[in-house]
Structures are given as C-alpha cells and as structure tokens.
C-alpha cells in the first residue's frame, strides 16, 4: 500500500506519506508491543501522534502513517511532539515540491 511513499525518520518515529483520493489528510498509527510492552505506554505514543497531527496547519491531502520506534517509549512528551512536528513539516514541504514539480 505504501510503496512509492515519501519517508521521514529519526530515532523516535518513521513517518510515511502518500497522496490519497480523499480531500482531507488522514492519519494511521503503528505502535507495536516491541516498542512499548505496556498498553498505557503505547496509548501515550498514539495520543501524542494524534495531537501533533491535529495541530498541524496546511497538511496536504495525504495519508500519513506514524510508526513508533523503541526509543520513543523512554522519551518525554515535549521531545516526541517536536519530532513529529518536524516530520509533518518535512513531508508537507516534500509534498508541495512534488505538486509544484508536476504542474
């Protein structure tokens, strides 16, 4: 499904982005037990990702998938939120470049 998608990664998250047929940006989350063994820790990471996504302005009409990495479970909320914001900004910039290049 995400072959040919744009990818952005750091030690906390990998974020994939791909154009969708919808008129709104959409978010998918993947936080495995390998990343955080306790459900409360997995849910915290998912809540943070949803909030970072919700706070973004000007996201393209793409599907975004946030995949958590093991280092994310041990990091504080502020650092994780900044990481996700950077990922969404980079992918938005790449989406705009791709759109302008095709026009």
C-alpha positions, -999 to +999 in steps of 0.1 A: +000+000+000+028+024+008+052+015-020+064+048-035+055+068-004+077+095+010+095+086+042+109+106+070+126+090+100+146+097+132+153+077+163+118+081+176+095+077+146+092+068+110+065+087+092+053+077+057+032+099+035+014+092+002-012+111-018-048+099-012-080+102-031-097+119-002-100+157+002-086+156+038-053+144+053-056+111+072-035+095+100-026+059+106-006+047+137+016+017+143+029+012+178+038-024+185+044-043+217+081-045+207+082-007+210+063-005+243+053-036+262+026-019+283-007-007+267-006+026+287+028+034+270+015+025+236-016+046+241+005+076+252+025+075+220-007+072+199-022+102+218+009+123+212+009+114+175-028+123+171-023+156+189+007+165+168-012+157+136-043+177+148-022+208+155-006+209+120-019+236+096-018+232+059-012+194+057-016+181+021-044+157+013-022+127+020-023+095+041+003+097+069+014+066+088+034+072+121+055+042+131+069+044+166+104+031+174+116+017+207+134+049+217+101+068+217+088+049+247+115+062+270+115+098+258+095+128+272+063+142+256+078+175+245+107+159+226+083+135+209+059+162+199+088+183+184+100+152+165+065+146+150+061+183+141+094+182+122+083+151+103+050+166+093+067+198+082+093+179+061+066+158+044+044+188+037+074+206+021+082+175+000+045+172-010+045+209-021+077+204-040+062+173-057+030+191-066+048+222-080+071+200-100+042+182-117+023+214-125 
